[in-house]
Amino acid sequence: MKPYLVSLGAGVLIGVIYSVIKVRSPAPPLIALIGLLGMLIGALAVPTLKQLLGL
């Protein structure tokens, strides 16, 4: 869990820096990021469900 929090913190810090110096972020549009989040949730859901169901 710690690497995820470090990654999130670094992203927020860079976002703040970009906002302060008024630079547009090179990140993809929000819709693409939501799609990536869905892919991550789907990839994590299968092993989690297998563990919960004892398979």
mmCIF file of the N, C-alpha and C atoms, coordinates in Angstrom:
data_MODEL
# 
_entry.id   MODEL 
# 
loop_
_atom_site.group_PDB 
_atom_site.id 
_atom_site.type_symbol 
_atom_site.label_atom_id 
_atom_site.label_alt_id 
_atom_site.label_comp_id 
_atom_site.label_asym_id 
_atom_site.label_entity_id 
_atom_site.label_seq_id 
_atom_site.pdbx_PDB_ins_code 
_atom_site.Cartn_x 
_atom_site.Cartn_y 
_atom_site.Cartn_z 
_atom_site.occupancy 
_atom_site.B_iso_or_equiv 
_atom_site.pdbx_formal_charge 
_atom_site.auth_seq_id 
_atom_site.auth_comp_id 
_atom_site.auth_asym_id 
_atom_site.auth_atom_id 
_atom_site.pdbx_PDB_model_num 
ATOM 1   N N  . MET A 1 1  ? 0.827   -1.194  0.000   1.00 0.00 ? 1  MET A N  1 
ATOM 2   C CA . MET A 1 1  ? 0.000   0.000   0.000   1.00 0.00 ? 1  MET A CA 1 
ATOM 3   C C  . MET A 1 1  ? 0.870   1.256   0.000   1.00 0.00 ? 1  MET A C  1 
ATOM 4   N N  . LYS A 1 2  ? 2.024   1.178   0.665   1.00 0.00 ? 2  LYS A N  1 
ATOM 5   C CA . LYS A 1 2  ? 2.888   2.351   0.758   1.00 0.00 ? 2  LYS A CA 1 
ATOM 6   C C  . LYS A 1 2  ? 3.325   2.877   -0.613  1.00 0.00 ? 2  LYS A C  1 
ATOM 7   N N  . PRO A 1 3  ? 3.719   2.013   -1.568  1.00 0.00 ? 3  PRO A N  1 
ATOM 8   C CA . PRO A 1 3  ? 4.109   2.550   -2.880  1.00 0.00 ? 3  PRO A CA 1 
ATOM 9   C C  . PRO A 1 3  ? 2.978   3.321   -3.565  1.00 0.00 ? 3  PRO A C  1 
ATOM 10  N N  . TYR A 1 4  ? 1.737   2.896   -3.360  1.00 0.00 ? 4  TYR A N  1 
ATOM 11  C CA . TYR A 1 4  ? 0.599   3.595   -3.955  1.00 0.00 ? 4  TYR A CA 1 
ATOM 12  C C  . TYR A 1 4  ? 0.444   4.989   -3.350  1.00 0.00 ? 4  TYR A C  1 
ATOM 13  N N  . LEU A 1 5  ? 0.618   5.079   -2.041  1.00 0.00 ? 5  LEU A N  1 
ATOM 14  C CA . LEU A 1 5  ? 0.496   6.372   -1.379  1.00 0.00 ? 5  LEU A CA 1 
ATOM 15  C C  . LEU A 1 5  ? 1.627   7.314   -1.788  1.00 0.00 ? 5  LEU A C  1 
ATOM 16  N N  . VAL A 1 6  ? 2.839   6.771   -1.912  1.00 0.00 ? 6  VAL A N  1 
ATOM 17  C CA . VAL A 1 6  ? 3.974   7.587   -2.361  1.00 0.00 ? 6  VAL A CA 1 
ATOM 18  C C  . VAL A 1 6  ? 3.717   8.081   -3.783  1.00 0.00 ? 6  VAL A C  1 
ATOM 19  N N  . SER A 1 7  ? 3.231   7.202   -4.645  1.00 0.00 ? 7  SER A N  1 
ATOM 20  C CA . SER A 1 7  ? 2.933   7.576   -6.023  1.00 0.00 ? 7  SER A CA 1 
ATOM 21  C C  . SER A 1 7  ? 1.852   8.651   -6.075  1.00 0.00 ? 7  SER A C  1 
ATOM 22  N N  . LEU A 1 8  ? 0.799   8.477   -5.296  1.00 0.00 ? 8  LEU A N  1 
ATOM 23  C CA . LEU A 1 8  ? -0.273  9.468   -5.245  1.00 0.00 ? 8  LEU A CA 1 
ATOM 24  C C  . LEU A 1 8  ? 0.253   10.803  -4.744  1.00 0.00 ? 8  LEU A C  1 
ATOM 25  N N  . GLY A 1 9  ? 1.046   10.777  -3.689  1.00 0.00 ? 9  GLY A N  1 
ATOM 26  C CA . GLY A 1 9  ? 1.618   12.005  -3.138  1.00 0.00 ? 9  GLY A CA 1 
ATOM 27  C C  . GLY A 1 9  ? 2.512   12.719  -4.139  1.00 0.00 ? 9  GLY A C  1 
ATOM 28  N N  . ALA A 1 10 ? 3.337   11.955  -4.849  1.00 0.00 ? 10 ALA A N  1 
ATOM 29  C CA . ALA A 1 10 ? 4.215   12.548  -5.863  1.00 0.00 ? 10 ALA A CA 1 
ATOM 30  C C  . ALA A 1 10 ? 3.386   13.185  -6.977  1.00 0.00 ? 10 ALA A C  1 
ATOM 31  N N  . GLY A 1 11 ? 2.331   12.516  -7.391  1.00 0.00 ? 11 GLY A N  1 
ATOM 32  C CA . GLY A 1 11 ? 1.462   13.058  -8.432  1.00 0.00 ? 11 GLY A CA 1 
ATOM 33  C C  . GLY A 1 11 ? 0.788   14.343  -8.009  1.00 0.00 ? 11 GLY A C  1 
ATOM 34  N N  . VAL A 1 12 ? 0.319   14.375  -6.772  1.00 0.00 ? 12 VAL A N  1 
ATOM 35  C CA . VAL A 1 12 ? -0.323  15.593  -6.267  1.00 0.00 ? 12 VAL A CA 1 
ATOM 36  C C  . VAL A 1 12 ? 0.698   16.726  -6.183  1.00 0.00 ? 12 VAL A C  1 
ATOM 37  N N  . LEU A 1 13 ? 1.894   16.424  -5.710  1.00 0.00 ? 13 LEU A N  1 
ATOM 38  C CA . LEU A 1 13 ? 2.946   17.442  -5.614  1.00 0.00 ? 13 LEU A CA 1 
ATOM 39  C C  . LEU A 1 13 ? 3.287   18.019  -6.989  1.00 0.00 ? 13 LEU A C  1 
ATOM 40  N N  . ILE A 1 14 ? 3.452   17.163  -7.964  1.00 0.00 ? 14 ILE A N  1 
ATOM 41  C CA . ILE A 1 14 ? 3.756   17.627  -9.318  1.00 0.00 ? 14 ILE A CA 1 
ATOM 42  C C  . ILE A 1 14 ? 2.588   18.449  -9.868  1.00 0.00 ? 14 ILE A C  1 
ATOM 43  N N  . GLY A 1 15 ? 1.368   18.026  -9.602  1.00 0.00 ? 15 GLY A N  1 
ATOM 44  C CA . GLY A 1 15 ? 0.195   18.782  -10.039 1.00 0.00 ? 15 GLY A CA 1 
ATOM 45  C C  . GLY A 1 15 ? 0.163   20.184  -9.446  1.00 0.00 ? 15 GLY A C  1 
ATOM 46  N N  . VAL A 1 16 ? 0.516   20.287  -8.172  1.00 0.00 ? 16 VAL A N  1 
ATOM 47  C CA . VAL A 1 16 ? 0.561   21.596  -7.518  1.00 0.00 ? 16 VAL A CA 1 
ATOM 48  C C  . VAL A 1 16 ? 1.646   22.467  -8.150  1.00 0.00 ? 16 VAL A C  1 
ATOM 49  N N  . ILE A 1 17 ? 2.811   21.877  -8.385  1.00 0.00 ? 17 ILE A N  1 
ATOM 50  C CA . ILE A 1 17 ? 3.917   22.623  -9.012  1.00 0.00 ? 17 ILE A CA 1 
ATOM 51  C C  . ILE A 1 17 ? 3.500   23.108  -10.400 1.00 0.00 ? 17 ILE A C  1 
ATOM 52  N N  . TYR A 1 18 ? 2.892   22.223  -11.191 1.00 0.00 ? 18 TYR A N  1 
ATOM 53  C CA . TYR A 1 18 ? 2.432   22.621  -12.536 1.00 0.00 ? 18 TYR A CA 1 
ATOM 54  C C  . TYR A 1 18 ? 1.434   23.771  -12.445 1.00 0.00 ? 18 TYR A C  1 
ATOM 55  N N  . SER A 1 19 ? 0.542   23.709  -11.472 1.00 0.00 ? 19 SER A N  1 
ATOM 56  C CA . SER A 1 19 ? -0.467  24.753  -11.318 1.00 0.00 ? 19 SER A CA 1 
ATOM 57  C C  . SER A 1 19 ? 0.183   26.081  -10.938 1.00 0.00 ? 19 SER A C  1 
ATOM 58  N N  . VAL A 1 20 ? 1.160   26.045  -10.044 1.00 0.00 ? 20 VAL A N  1 
ATOM 59  C CA . VAL A 1 20 ? 1.827   27.266  -9.588  1.00 0.00 ? 20 VAL A CA 1 
ATOM 60  C C  . VAL A 1 20 ? 2.585   27.928  -10.734 1.00 0.00 ? 20 VAL A C  1 
ATOM 61  N N  . ILE A 1 21 ? 3.274   27.134  -11.556 1.00 0.00 ? 21 ILE A N  1 
ATOM 62  C CA . ILE A 1 21 ? 4.044   27.733  -12.653 1.00 0.00 ? 21 ILE A CA 1 
ATOM 63  C C  . ILE A 1 21 ? 3.229   27.843  -13.943 1.00 0.00 ? 21 ILE A C  1 
ATOM 64  N N  . LYS A 1 22 ? 1.943   27.495  -13.831 1.00 0.00 ? 22 LYS A N  1 
ATOM 65  C CA . LYS A 1 22 ? 0.995   27.628  -14.943 1.00 0.00 ? 22 LYS A CA 1 
ATOM 66  C C  . LYS A 1 22 ? 1.422   26.860  -16.196 1.00 0.00 ? 22 LYS A C  1 
ATOM 67  N N  . VAL A 1 23 ? 1.772   25.597  -15.982 1.00 0.00 ? 23 VAL A N  1 
ATOM 68  C CA . VAL A 1 23 ? 2.133   24.703  -17.082 1.00 0.00 ? 23 VAL A CA 1 
ATOM 69  C C  . VAL A 1 23 ? 1.024   23.670  -17.216 1.00 0.00 ? 23 VAL A C  1 
ATOM 70  N N  . ARG A 1 24 ? 0.625   23.385  -18.422 1.00 0.00 ? 24 ARG A N  1 
ATOM 71  C CA . ARG A 1 24 ? -0.414  22.382  -18.634 1.00 0.00 ? 24 ARG A CA 1 
ATOM 72  C C  . ARG A 1 24 ? 0.188   20.994  -18.454 1.00 0.00 ? 24 ARG A C  1 
ATOM 73  N N  . SER A 1 25 ? -0.502  20.153  -17.733 1.00 0.00 ? 25 SER A N  1 
ATOM 74  C CA . SER A 1 25 ? -0.027  18.801  -17.461 1.00 0.00 ? 25 SER A CA 1 
ATOM 75  C C  . SER A 1 25 ? -0.009  17.967  -18.740 1.00 0.00 ? 25 SER A C  1 
ATOM 76  N N  . PRO A 1 26 ? 1.050   17.171  -18.930 1.00 0.00 ? 26 PRO A N  1 
ATOM 77  C CA . PRO A 1 26 ? 1.109   16.303  -20.101 1.00 0.00 ? 26 PRO A CA 1 
ATOM 78  C C  . PRO A 1 26 ? 0.287   15.024  -19.935 1.00 0.00 ? 26 PRO A C  1 
ATOM 79  N N  . ALA A 1 27 ? -0.422  14.915  -18.821 1.00 0.00 ? 27 ALA A N  1 
ATOM 80  C CA . ALA A 1 27 ? -1.209  13.711  -18.557 1.00 0.00 ? 27 ALA A CA 1 
ATOM 81  C C  . ALA A 1 27 ? -2.368  13.598  -19.543 1.00 0.00 ? 27 ALA A C  1 
ATOM 82  N N  . PRO A 1 28 ? -2.816  12.361  -19.789 1.00 0.00 ? 28 PRO A N  1 
ATOM 83  C CA . PRO A 1 28 ? -3.958  12.169  -20.689 1.00 0.00 ? 28 PRO A CA 1 
ATOM 84  C C  . PRO A 1 28 ? -5.233  12.762  -20.081 1.00 0.00 ? 28 PRO A C  1 
ATOM 85  N N  . PRO A 1 29 ? -6.245  12.941  -20.905 1.00 0.00 ? 29 PRO A N  1 
ATOM 86  C CA . PRO A 1 29 ? -7.507  13.492  -20.398 1.00 0.00 ? 29 PRO A CA 1 
ATOM 87  C C  . PRO A 1 29 ? -8.101  12.625  -19.289 1.00 0.00 ? 29 PRO A C  1 
ATOM 88  N N  . LEU A 1 30 ? -8.970  13.221  -18.515 1.00 0.00 ? 30 LEU A N  1 
ATOM 89  C CA . LEU A 1 30 ? -9.579  12.550  -17.374 1.00 0.00 ? 30 LEU A CA 1 
ATOM 90  C C  . LEU A 1 30 ? -10.272 11.247  -17.771 1.00 0.00 ? 30 LEU A C  1 
ATOM 91  N N  . ILE A 1 31 ? -10.921 11.214  -18.917 1.00 0.00 ? 31 ILE A N  1 
ATOM 92  C CA . ILE A 1 31 ? -11.642 10.005  -19.332 1.00 0.00 ? 31 ILE A CA 1 
ATOM 93  C C  . ILE A 1 31 ? -10.683 8.824   -19.504 1.00 0.00 ? 31 ILE A C  1 
ATOM 94  N N  . ALA A 1 32 ? -9.478  9.093   -19.998 1.00 0.00 ? 32 ALA A N  1 
ATOM 95  C CA . ALA A 1 32 ? -8.482  8.031   -20.156 1.00 0.00 ? 32 ALA A CA 1 
ATOM 96  C C  . ALA A 1 32 ? -8.000  7.543   -18.795 1.00 0.00 ? 32 ALA A C  1 
ATOM 97  N N  . LEU A 1 33 ? -7.831  8.456   -17.858 1.00 0.00 ? 33 LEU A N  1 
ATOM 98  C CA . LEU A 1 33 ? -7.388  8.066   -16.517 1.00 0.00 ? 33 LEU A CA 1 
ATOM 99  C C  . LEU A 1 33 ? -8.450  7.236   -15.801 1.00 0.00 ? 33 LEU A C  1 
ATOM 100 N N  . ILE A 1 34 ? -9.703  7.562   -16.019 1.00 0.00 ? 34 ILE A N  1 
ATOM 101 C CA . ILE A 1 34 ? -10.790 6.780   -15.414 1.00 0.00 ? 34 ILE A CA 1 
ATOM 102 C C  . ILE A 1 34 ? -10.800 5.369   -16.007 1.00 0.00 ? 34 ILE A C  1 
ATOM 103 N N  . GLY A 1 35 ? -10.549 5.266   -17.303 1.00 0.00 ? 35 GLY A N  1 
ATOM 104 C CA . GLY A 1 35 ? -10.456 3.953   -17.934 1.00 0.00 ? 35 GLY A CA 1 
ATOM 105 C C  . GLY A 1 35 ? -9.310  3.131   -17.360 1.00 0.00 ? 35 GLY A C  1 
ATOM 106 N N  . LEU A 1 36 ? -8.167  3.769   -17.133 1.00 0.00 ? 36 LEU A N  1 
ATOM 107 C CA . LEU A 1 36 ? -7.029  3.068   -16.530 1.00 0.00 ? 36 LEU A CA 1 
ATOM 108 C C  . LEU A 1 36 ? -7.356  2.620   -15.107 1.00 0.00 ? 36 LEU A C  1 
ATOM 109 N N  . LEU A 1 37 ? -8.064  3.455   -14.367 1.00 0.00 ? 37 LEU A N  1 
ATOM 110 C CA . LEU A 1 37 ? -8.471  3.080   -13.015 1.00 0.00 ? 37 LEU A CA 1 
ATOM 111 C C  . LEU A 1 37 ? -9.390  1.857   -13.055 1.00 0.00 ? 37 LEU A C  1 
ATOM 112 N N  . GLY A 1 38 ? -10.298 1.830   -14.002 1.00 0.00 ? 38 GLY A N  1 
ATOM 113 C CA . GLY A 1 38 ? -11.186 0.675   -14.150 1.00 0.00 ? 38 GLY A CA 1 
ATOM 114 C C  . GLY A 1 38 ? -10.416 -0.590  -14.474 1.00 0.00 ? 38 GLY A C  1 
ATOM 115 N N  . MET A 1 39 ? -9.396  -0.462  -15.313 1.00 0.00 ? 39 MET A N  1 
ATOM 116 C CA . MET A 1 39 ? -8.566  -1.628  -15.642 1.00 0.00 ? 39 MET A CA 1 
ATOM 117 C C  . MET A 1 39 ? -7.825  -2.131  -14.401 1.00 0.00 ? 39 MET A C  1 
ATOM 118 N N  . LEU A 1 40 ? -7.310  -1.216  -13.604 1.00 0.00 ? 40 LEU A N  1 
ATOM 119 C CA . LEU A 1 40 ? -6.603  -1.602  -12.385 1.00 0.00 ? 40 LEU A CA 1 
ATOM 120 C C  . LEU A 1 40 ? -7.543  -2.298  -11.405 1.00 0.00 ? 40 LEU A C  1 
ATOM 121 N N  . ILE A 1 41 ? -8.730  -1.748  -11.231 1.00 0.00 ? 41 ILE A N  1 
ATOM 122 C CA . ILE A 1 41 ? -9.711  -2.356  -10.321 1.00 0.00 ? 41 ILE A CA 1 
ATOM 123 C C  . ILE A 1 41 ? -10.096 -3.748  -10.811 1.00 0.00 ? 41 ILE A C  1 
ATOM 124 N N  . GLY A 1 42 ? -10.300 -3.884  -12.109 1.00 0.00 ? 42 GLY A N  1 
ATOM 125 C CA . GLY A 1 42 ? -10.636 -5.197  -12.664 1.00 0.00 ? 42 GLY A CA 1 
ATOM 126 C C  . GLY A 1 42 ? -9.518  -6.208  -12.469 1.00 0.00 ? 42 GLY A C  1 
ATOM 127 N N  . ALA A 1 43 ? -8.282  -5.770  -12.660 1.00 0.00 ? 43 ALA A N  1 
ATOM 128 C CA . ALA A 1 43 ? -7.144  -6.674  -12.499 1.00 0.00 ? 43 ALA A CA 1 
ATOM 129 C C  . ALA A 1 43 ? -6.965  -7.093  -11.046 1.00 0.00 ? 43 ALA A C  1 
ATOM 130 N N  . LEU A 1 44 ? -7.284  -6.219  -10.121 1.00 0.00 ? 44 LEU A N  1 
ATOM 131 C CA . LEU A 1 44 ? -7.149  -6.549  -8.704  1.00 0.00 ? 44 LEU A CA 1 
ATOM 132 C C  . LEU A 1 44 ? -8.346  -7.326  -8.176  1.00 0.00 ? 44 LEU A C  1 
ATOM 133 N N  . ALA A 1 45 ? -9.485  -7.204  -8.833  1.00 0.00 ? 45 ALA A N  1 
ATOM 134 C CA . ALA A 1 45 ? -10.707 -7.839  -8.347  1.00 0.00 ? 45 ALA A CA 1 
ATOM 135 C C  . ALA A 1 45 ? -10.646 -9.359  -8.436  1.00 0.00 ? 45 ALA A C  1 
ATOM 136 N N  . VAL A 1 46 ? -10.082 -9.891  -9.511  1.00 0.00 ? 46 VAL A N  1 
ATOM 137 C CA . VAL A 1 46 ? -10.064 -11.347 -9.709  1.00 0.00 ? 46 VAL A CA 1 
ATOM 138 C C  . VAL A 1 46 ? -9.285  -12.054 -8.595  1.00 0.00 ? 46 VAL A C  1 
ATOM 139 N N  . PRO A 1 47 ? -8.019  -11.665 -8.326  1.00 0.00 ? 47 PRO A N  1 
ATOM 140 C CA . PRO A 1 47 ? -7.295  -12.350 -7.258  1.00 0.00 ? 47 PRO A CA 1 
ATOM 141 C C  . PRO A 1 47 ? -7.952  -12.157 -5.882  1.00 0.00 ? 47 PRO A C  1 
ATOM 142 N N  . THR A 1 48 ? -8.526  -10.991 -5.665  1.00 0.00 ? 48 THR A N  1 
ATOM 143 C CA . THR A 1 48 ? -9.183  -10.723 -4.378  1.00 0.00 ? 48 THR A CA 1 
ATOM 144 C C  . THR A 1 48 ? -10.398 -11.627 -4.218  1.00 0.00 ? 48 THR A C  1 
ATOM 145 N N  . LEU A 1 49 ? -11.199 -11.738 -5.252  1.00 0.00 ? 49 LEU A N  1 
ATOM 146 C CA . LEU A 1 49 ? -12.387 -12.609 -5.182  1.00 0.00 ? 49 LEU A CA 1 
ATOM 147 C C  . LEU A 1 49 ? -11.988 -14.071 -5.023  1.00 0.00 ? 49 LEU A C  1 
ATOM 148 N N  . LYS A 1 50 ? -10.940 -14.499 -5.712  1.00 0.00 ? 50 LYS A N  1 
ATOM 149 C CA . LYS A 1 50 ? -10.472 -15.885 -5.559  1.00 0.00 ? 50 LYS A CA 1 
ATOM 150 C C  . LYS A 1 50 ? -10.049 -16.157 -4.131  1.00 0.00 ? 50 LYS A C  1 
ATOM 151 N N  . GLN A 1 51 ? -9.355  -15.185 -3.531  1.00 0.00 ? 51 GLN A N  1 
ATOM 152 C CA . GLN A 1 51 ? -8.921  -15.375 -2.145  1.00 0.00 ? 51 GLN A CA 1 
ATOM 153 C C  . GLN A 1 51 ? -10.111 -15.398 -1.196  1.00 0.00 ? 51 GLN A C  1 
ATOM 154 N N  . LEU A 1 52 ? -11.085 -14.529 -1.430  1.00 0.00 ? 52 LEU A N  1 
ATOM 155 C CA . LEU A 1 52 ? -12.257 -14.491 -0.551  1.00 0.00 ? 52 LEU A CA 1 
ATOM 156 C C  . LEU A 1 52 ? -13.105 -15.750 -0.673  1.00 0.00 ? 52 LEU A C  1 
ATOM 157 N N  . LEU A 1 53 ? -13.179 -16.299 -1.885  1.00 0.00 ? 53 LEU A N  1 
ATOM 158 C CA . LEU A 1 53 ? -13.983 -17.495 -2.111  1.00 0.00 ? 53 LEU A CA 1 
ATOM 159 C C  . LEU A 1 53 ? -13.212 -18.779 -1.852  1.00 0.00 ? 53 LEU A C  1 
ATOM 160 N N  . GLY A 1 54 ? -11.917 -18.651 -1.591  1.00 0.00 ? 54 GLY A N  1 
ATOM 161 C CA . GLY A 1 54 ? -11.100 -19.819 -1.284  1.00 0.00 ? 54 GLY A CA 1 
ATOM 162 C C  . GLY A 1 54 ? -10.806 -20.679 -2.498  1.00 0.00 ? 54 GLY A C  1 
ATOM 163 N N  . LEU A 1 55 ? -10.733 -20.090 -3.666  1.00 0.00 ? 55 LEU A N  1 
ATOM 164 C CA . LEU A 1 55 ? -10.451 -20.842 -4.892  1.00 0.00 ? 55 LEU A CA 1 
ATOM 165 C C  . LEU A 1 55 ? -8.975  -20.884 -5.185  1.00 0.00 ? 55 LEU A C  1 
# 
